[in-house]
C-alpha cells in the first residue's frame, strides 16, 4: 500500500467500525457524512 493513502485507509476503517454489517448500498455516502459530522 502506498504510504500516502495509509491515513485515509485507517480513517475509513475507524468509521466503518461504527456501522453494523452488512453495510447498506449507500455506505460510501454514510462514511462521508460521518466524517463531515466529526472531523476529528
PyMOL Python script that loads the backbone (N, CA, C, O; Angstrom):
from pymol import cmd

cmd.read_pdbstr("""\
ATOM      1  N   UNK A   1       0.849  -1.181   0.000  1.00  0.00           N
ATOM      2  CA  UNK A   1       0.000   0.000   0.000  1.00  0.00           C
ATOM      3  C   UNK A   1       0.889   1.237   0.000  1.00  0.00           C
ATOM      4  O   UNK A   1       1.924   1.284   0.665  1.00  0.00           O
ATOM      5  N   UNK A   2       0.469   2.210  -0.744  1.00  0.00           N
ATOM      6  CA  UNK A   2       1.197   3.461  -0.821  1.00  0.00           C
ATOM      7  C   UNK A   2       1.057   4.218   0.502  1.00  0.00           C
ATOM      8  O   UNK A   2      -0.039   4.314   1.054  1.00  0.00           O
ATOM      9  N   UNK A   3       2.141   4.739   0.993  1.00  0.00           N
ATOM     10  CA  UNK A   3       2.126   5.437   2.289  1.00  0.00           C
ATOM     11  C   UNK A   3       1.243   6.675   2.273  1.00  0.00           C
ATOM     12  O   UNK A   3       0.765   7.103   3.324  1.00  0.00           O
ATOM     13  N   UNK A   4       1.016   7.263   1.085  1.00  0.00           N
ATOM     14  CA  UNK A   4       0.198   8.474   1.005  1.00  0.00           C
ATOM     15  C   UNK A   4      -1.259   8.210   1.358  1.00  0.00           C
ATOM     16  O   UNK A   4      -1.955   9.127   1.793  1.00  0.00           O
ATOM     17  N   UNK A   5      -1.733   6.993   1.185  1.00  0.00           N
ATOM     18  CA  UNK A   5      -3.143   6.698   1.450  1.00  0.00           C
ATOM     19  C   UNK A   5      -3.364   5.931   2.750  1.00  0.00           C
ATOM     20  O   UNK A   5      -4.501   5.593   3.080  1.00  0.00           O
ATOM     21  N   UNK A   6      -2.311   5.657   3.479  1.00  0.00           N
ATOM     22  CA  UNK A   6      -2.437   4.879   4.714  1.00  0.00           C
ATOM     23  C   UNK A   6      -3.363   5.569   5.717  1.00  0.00           C
ATOM     24  O   UNK A   6      -4.183   4.910   6.356  1.00  0.00           O
ATOM     25  N   UNK A   7      -3.238   6.877   5.857  1.00  0.00           N
ATOM     26  CA  UNK A   7      -4.086   7.615   6.795  1.00  0.00           C
ATOM     27  C   UNK A   7      -5.552   7.562   6.409  1.00  0.00           C
ATOM     28  O   UNK A   7      -6.425   7.466   7.272  1.00  0.00           O
ATOM     29  N   UNK A   8      -5.822   7.624   5.116  1.00  0.00           N
ATOM     30  CA  UNK A   8      -7.206   7.542   4.641  1.00  0.00           C
ATOM     31  C   UNK A   8      -7.772   6.163   4.936  1.00  0.00           C
ATOM     32  O   UNK A   8      -8.916   6.044   5.377  1.00  0.00           O
ATOM     33  N   UNK A   9      -6.985   5.123   4.697  1.00  0.00           N
ATOM     34  CA  UNK A   9      -7.438   3.757   4.960  1.00  0.00           C
ATOM     35  C   UNK A   9      -7.782   3.584   6.440  1.00  0.00           C
ATOM     36  O   UNK A   9      -8.814   3.001   6.773  1.00  0.00           O
ATOM     37  N   UNK A  10      -6.937   4.080   7.310  1.00  0.00           N
ATOM     38  CA  UNK A  10      -7.175   3.970   8.752  1.00  0.00           C
ATOM     39  C   UNK A  10      -8.432   4.741   9.141  1.00  0.00           C
ATOM     40  O   UNK A  10      -9.240   4.252   9.932  1.00  0.00           O
ATOM     41  N   UNK A  11      -8.603   5.942   8.590  1.00  0.00           N
ATOM     42  CA  UNK A  11      -9.792   6.745   8.883  1.00  0.00           C
ATOM     43  C   UNK A  11     -11.063   6.004   8.470  1.00  0.00           C
ATOM     44  O   UNK A  11     -12.014   5.924   9.247  1.00  0.00           O
ATOM     45  N   UNK A  12     -11.083   5.469   7.260  1.00  0.00           N
ATOM     46  CA  UNK A  12     -12.267   4.764   6.772  1.00  0.00           C
ATOM     47  C   UNK A  12     -12.532   3.512   7.609  1.00  0.00           C
ATOM     48  O   UNK A  12     -13.684   3.212   7.924  1.00  0.00           O
ATOM     49  N   UNK A  13     -11.490   2.789   7.966  1.00  0.00           N
ATOM     50  CA  UNK A  13     -11.671   1.603   8.806  1.00  0.00           C
ATOM     51  C   UNK A  13     -12.276   1.978  10.152  1.00  0.00           C
ATOM     52  O   UNK A  13     -13.153   1.276  10.654  1.00  0.00           O
ATOM     53  N   UNK A  14     -11.820   3.069  10.735  1.00  0.00           N
ATOM     54  CA  UNK A  14     -12.365   3.518  12.022  1.00  0.00           C
ATOM     55  C   UNK A  14     -13.834   3.912  11.904  1.00  0.00           C
ATOM     56  O   UNK A  14     -14.636   3.608  12.787  1.00  0.00           O
ATOM     57  N   UNK A  15     -14.183   4.589  10.812  1.00  0.00           N
ATOM     58  CA  UNK A  15     -15.579   4.988  10.617  1.00  0.00           C
ATOM     59  C   UNK A  15     -16.437   3.754  10.354  1.00  0.00           C
ATOM     60  O   UNK A  15     -17.533   3.642  10.905  1.00  0.00           O
ATOM     61  N   UNK A  16     -15.964   2.832   9.528  1.00  0.00           N
ATOM     62  CA  UNK A  16     -16.733   1.624   9.240  1.00  0.00           C
ATOM     63  C   UNK A  16     -16.994   0.809  10.504  1.00  0.00           C
ATOM     64  O   UNK A  16     -18.008   0.119  10.604  1.00  0.00           O
ATOM     65  N   UNK A  17     -16.086   0.890  11.457  1.00  0.00           N
ATOM     66  CA  UNK A  17     -16.263   0.141  12.702  1.00  0.00           C
ATOM     67  C   UNK A  17     -17.468   0.637  13.497  1.00  0.00           C
ATOM     68  O   UNK A  17     -17.950  -0.066  14.385  1.00  0.00           O
ATOM     69  N   UNK A  18     -17.958   1.833  13.191  1.00  0.00           N
ATOM     70  CA  UNK A  18     -19.118   2.370  13.898  1.00  0.00           C
ATOM     71  C   UNK A  18     -20.434   1.940  13.263  1.00  0.00           C
ATOM     72  O   UNK A  18     -21.499   2.197  13.824  1.00  0.00           O
ATOM     73  N   UNK A  19     -20.380   1.287  12.097  1.00  0.00           N
ATOM     74  CA  UNK A  19     -21.575   0.829  11.395  1.00  0.00           C
ATOM     75  C   UNK A  19     -21.755  -0.667  11.589  1.00  0.00           C
ATOM     76  O   UNK A  19     -20.791  -1.404  11.792  1.00  0.00           O
ATOM     77  N   UNK A  20     -23.001  -1.098  11.524  1.00  0.00           N
ATOM     78  CA  UNK A  20     -23.308  -2.527  11.609  1.00  0.00           C
ATOM     79  C   UNK A  20     -23.207  -3.163  10.225  1.00  0.00           C
ATOM     80  O   UNK A  20     -23.561  -2.556   9.215  1.00  0.00           O
ATOM     81  N   UNK A  21     -22.719  -4.389  10.207  1.00  0.00           N
ATOM     82  CA  UNK A  21     -22.701  -5.138   8.952  1.00  0.00           C
ATOM     83  C   UNK A  21     -23.983  -5.923   8.837  1.00  0.00           C
ATOM     84  O   UNK A  21     -24.542  -6.247   9.885  1.00  0.00           O
ATOM     85  N   UNK A  22     -24.497  -6.255   7.707  1.00  0.00           N
ATOM     86  CA  UNK A  22     -23.958  -5.886   6.396  1.00  0.00           C
ATOM     87  C   UNK A  22     -24.233  -4.411   6.109  1.00  0.00           C
ATOM     88  O   UNK A  22     -25.258  -3.860   6.512  1.00  0.00           O
ATOM     89  N   UNK A  23     -23.298  -3.794   5.409  1.00  0.00           N
ATOM     90  CA  UNK A  23     -23.425  -2.384   5.073  1.00  0.00           C
ATOM     91  C   UNK A  23     -24.486  -2.207   3.998  1.00  0.00           C
ATOM     92  O   UNK A  23     -24.667  -3.071   3.140  1.00  0.00           O
ATOM     93  N   UNK A  24     -25.182  -1.086   4.054  1.00  0.00           N
ATOM     94  CA  UNK A  24     -26.190  -0.777   3.053  1.00  0.00           C
ATOM     95  C   UNK A  24     -25.559  -0.335   1.746  1.00  0.00           C
ATOM     96  O   UNK A  24     -24.341  -0.185   1.647  1.00  0.00           O
ATOM     97  N   UNK A  25     -26.394  -0.131   0.756  1.00  0.00           N
ATOM     98  CA  UNK A  25     -25.881   0.242  -0.563  1.00  0.00           C
ATOM     99  C   UNK A  25     -25.325   1.659  -0.594  1.00  0.00           C
ATOM    100  O   UNK A  25     -24.612   2.011  -1.534  1.00  0.00           O
ATOM    101  N   UNK A  26     -25.629   2.480   0.403  1.00  0.00           N
ATOM    102  CA  UNK A  26     -25.147   3.861   0.463  1.00  0.00           C
ATOM    103  C   UNK A  26     -24.011   4.030   1.474  1.00  0.00           C
ATOM    104  O   UNK A  26     -23.848   5.116   2.031  1.00  0.00           O
ATOM    105  N   UNK A  27     -23.242   3.003   1.717  1.00  0.00           N
ATOM    106  CA  UNK A  27     -22.210   3.055   2.763  1.00  0.00           C
ATOM    107  C   UNK A  27     -21.163   4.133   2.487  1.00  0.00           C
ATOM    108  O   UNK A  27     -20.663   4.757   3.422  1.00  0.00           O
ATOM    109  N   UNK A  28     -20.829   4.356   1.232  1.00  0.00           N
ATOM    110  CA  UNK A  28     -19.839   5.398   0.922  1.00  0.00           C
ATOM    111  C   UNK A  28     -20.365   6.760   1.347  1.00  0.00           C
ATOM    112  O   UNK A  28     -19.634   7.551   1.943  1.00  0.00           O
ATOM    113  N   UNK A  29     -21.618   7.036   1.048  1.00  0.00           N
ATOM    114  CA  UNK A  29     -22.235   8.297   1.453  1.00  0.00           C
ATOM    115  C   UNK A  29     -22.288   8.391   2.976  1.00  0.00           C
ATOM    116  O   UNK A  29     -21.991   9.440   3.546  1.00  0.00           O
ATOM    117  N   UNK A  30     -22.662   7.306   3.628  1.00  0.00           N
ATOM    118  CA  UNK A  30     -22.754   7.302   5.085  1.00  0.00           C
ATOM    119  C   UNK A  30     -21.390   7.553   5.732  1.00  0.00           C
ATOM    120  O   UNK A  30     -21.301   8.258   6.737  1.00  0.00           O
ATOM    121  N   UNK A  31     -20.339   6.985   5.166  1.00  0.00           N
ATOM    122  CA  UNK A  31     -18.986   7.223   5.683  1.00  0.00           C
ATOM    123  C   UNK A  31     -18.618   8.691   5.511  1.00  0.00           C
ATOM    124  O   UNK A  31     -18.076   9.304   6.431  1.00  0.00           O
ATOM    125  N   UNK A  32     -18.904   9.258   4.351  1.00  0.00           N
ATOM    126  CA  UNK A  32     -18.588  10.670   4.108  1.00  0.00           C
ATOM    127  C   UNK A  32     -19.336  11.586   5.066  1.00  0.00           C
ATOM    128  O   UNK A  32     -18.766  12.543   5.589  1.00  0.00           O
ATOM    129  N   UNK A  33     -20.605  11.297   5.293  1.00  0.00           N
ATOM    130  CA  UNK A  33     -21.412  12.114   6.220  1.00  0.00           C
ATOM    131  C   UNK A  33     -20.865  11.988   7.639  1.00  0.00           C
ATOM    132  O   UNK A  33     -20.790  12.979   8.366  1.00  0.00           O
ATOM    133  N   UNK A  34     -20.488  10.785   8.032  1.00  0.00           N
ATOM    134  CA  UNK A  34     -19.935  10.583   9.380  1.00  0.00           C
ATOM    135  C   UNK A  34     -18.636  11.377   9.554  1.00  0.00           C
ATOM    136  O   UNK A  34     -18.399  11.969  10.607  1.00  0.00           O
ATOM    137  N   UNK A  35     -17.807  11.385   8.523  1.00  0.00           N
ATOM    138  CA  UNK A  35     -16.548  12.147   8.590  1.00  0.00           C
ATOM    139  C   UNK A  35     -16.840  13.637   8.667  1.00  0.00           C
ATOM    140  O   UNK A  35     -16.191  14.355   9.428  1.00  0.00           O
ATOM    141  N   UNK A  36     -17.808  14.113   7.887  1.00  0.00           N
ATOM    142  CA  UNK A  36     -18.166  15.536   7.928  1.00  0.00           C
ATOM    143  C   UNK A  36     -18.692  15.953   9.295  1.00  0.00           C
ATOM    144  O   UNK A  36     -18.391  17.047   9.772  1.00  0.00           O
ATOM    145  N   UNK A  37     -19.477  15.083   9.927  1.00  0.00           N
ATOM    146  CA  UNK A  37     -20.060  15.409  11.232  1.00  0.00           C
ATOM    147  C   UNK A  37     -19.027  15.395  12.355  1.00  0.00           C
ATOM    148  O   UNK A  37     -19.194  16.089  13.358  1.00  0.00           O
ATOM    149  N   UNK A  38     -17.967  14.616  12.196  1.00  0.00           N
ATOM    150  CA  UNK A  38     -16.945  14.503  13.226  1.00  0.00           C
ATOM    151  C   UNK A  38     -15.565  14.564  12.582  1.00  0.00           C
ATOM    152  O   UNK A  38     -14.954  13.521  12.349  1.00  0.00           O
ATOM    153  N   UNK A  39     -15.068  15.736  12.296  1.00  0.00           N
ATOM    154  CA  UNK A  39     -13.793  15.871  11.589  1.00  0.00           C
ATOM    155  C   UNK A  39     -12.570  15.388  12.385  1.00  0.00           C
ATOM    156  O   UNK A  39     -11.481  15.260  11.826  1.00  0.00           O
ATOM    157  N   UNK A  40     -12.743  15.126  13.663  1.00  0.00           N
ATOM    158  CA  UNK A  40     -11.617  14.640  14.452  1.00  0.00           C
ATOM    159  C   UNK A  40     -11.389  13.198  14.141  1.00  0.00           C
ATOM    160  O   UNK A  40     -10.481  12.582  14.699  1.00  0.00           O
TER     161      UNK A  40
END
""", "prot")
cmd.dss("prot")
cmd.show_as("cartoon", "prot")
cmd.util.cbc("prot")
cmd.orient("prot")
